[in-house]
């Protein structure tokens, strides 16, 4: 009798093992894993941002080189004007133009004060109304939203007195009517010319190039700077 009970218990245990085993063994087949799969580490955000900025600088430099080749104005002077415009866009809270170039013109500056068409892209009518807008991209239109058109228009305005450095200074003063603006642009130009690159974040600018800043004399203060 005892032997019979032992055989019954053994059979029951075997059946239980057969029933339970496939259920647990099937977990892997049903998509469950005992350990999480290893993931490829993502690139740091800072690295992605740095690569993105290098691409922006390269594209912007290409625009400066193209307009420089046509006008004879050194690329670093064009870059300096663009950078100055970028700072005053922030300071004046005016809408920054889309694209690579920060140079900003109002619709009246672009098309002419008396031009009834504030979105005028016709080169001849803009010239007729005394607007600053010109075609720099070669598509036959003077488009205020086009990077090359804006950059070329600024360059042409700078050349009104000539292409020598002093002539460019006069052209900038005529446009901005501010000696400090001209001085700031020349400072930027000297820095760009010295380093021969737009990517100056690791070199000499102690603040980001897009930062808003102002000057306040602290001469005579303790630890005067």
Secondary structure, DSSP 8 states (H G I E B T S, - for coil): -HHHHHHHHHHHHHHHHHHHHHHHHHHHHTT--SS---------HHHHHHHHHHHHHHHHHHHHHHHHHHH---HHHHHHHHHHHHHHHHHTT----SSS------HHHHH-TT-S-TT--BHHHHHHTT------SSSSB--TT-HHHHHHHHHHHHGGG-SSHHHHHHHHHHHH--HHHHHHHHHHHHHHHHHTSS--TTTT-SS-TT--------TTSTT--
